[in-house]
């Protein structure tokens, strides 16, 4: 089953929630979900997609916390 579209949908939902809030946390999850969706569209399996989501979300969250 192709899951890349679920990641894109998750990114869209996180983006909408981010617009309604000012925390920037959901923006980081949206970026991670978008990256995982792209990985899935390129043929990566679910484990790789999850790793991409975690790494990209954490990377941006850490960057935000350092400022």
C-alpha positions as CSV (number, residue, x, y, z in Angstrom):
1,X,0.0,0.0,0.0
2,X,1.3,3.4,-0.9
3,X,1.5,5.7,2.1
4,X,3.2,8.7,0.7
5,X,-0.1,10.6,0.3
6,X,-0.9,10.1,4.0
7,X,2.4,11.9,4.8
8,X,1.4,14.7,2.5
9,X,-2.0,14.9,4.1
10,X,-0.4,14.9,7.5
11,X,1.9,17.8,6.4
12,X,-1.1,19.7,5.2
13,X,-3.0,19.2,8.5
14,X,0.0,20.2,10.5
15,X,0.4,23.3,8.3
16,X,-3.2,24.3,8.9
17,X,-2.8,23.8,12.7
18,X,0.4,25.9,12.6
19,X,-1.4,28.8,10.9
20,X,-3.9,28.7,13.8
21,X,-1.2,28.7,16.4
22,X,2.1,30.5,16.9
23,X,4.3,27.7,18.4
24,X,6.2,26.7,15.2
25,X,6.1,23.1,16.6
26,X,3.5,21.9,14.0
27,X,5.6,23.6,11.3
28,X,8.5,21.3,12.1
29,X,6.2,18.2,12.0
30,X,4.8,19.5,8.6
31,X,8.3,19.7,7.2
32,X,9.1,16.2,8.5
33,X,5.9,14.7,7.1
34,X,6.5,16.4,3.7
35,X,10.0,15.0,3.6
36,X,8.7,11.5,4.5
37,X,6.0,11.8,1.8
38,X,8.6,12.7,-0.8
39,X,10.7,9.7,0.3
40,X,7.6,7.5,0.0
41,X,6.8,8.8,-3.4
42,X,10.3,8.0,-4.5
43,X,9.8,4.4,-3.4
44,X,11.2,4.2,0.2
45,X,9.6,1.7,2.5
46,X,7.6,2.6,5.6
47,X,10.6,2.2,7.9
48,X,12.7,4.7,5.9
49,X,9.8,7.1,5.7
50,X,9.4,7.0,9.5
51,X,13.1,7.6,9.9
52,X,13.1,10.5,7.5
53,X,10.1,12.0,9.4
54,X,11.8,11.7,12.8
55,X,15.1,13.0,11.6
56,X,13.7,16.0,9.7
57,X,11.3,16.9,12.5
58,X,13.9,16.6,15.2
59,X,16.5,18.5,13.2
60,X,14.2,21.5,12.7
61,X,12.9,21.4,16.3
62,X,16.5,21.4,17.7
63,X,17.3,24.3,15.4
64,X,14.3,26.3,16.7
65,X,15.2,25.5,20.4
66,X,18.8,26.7,20.0
67,X,17.6,30.3,19.1
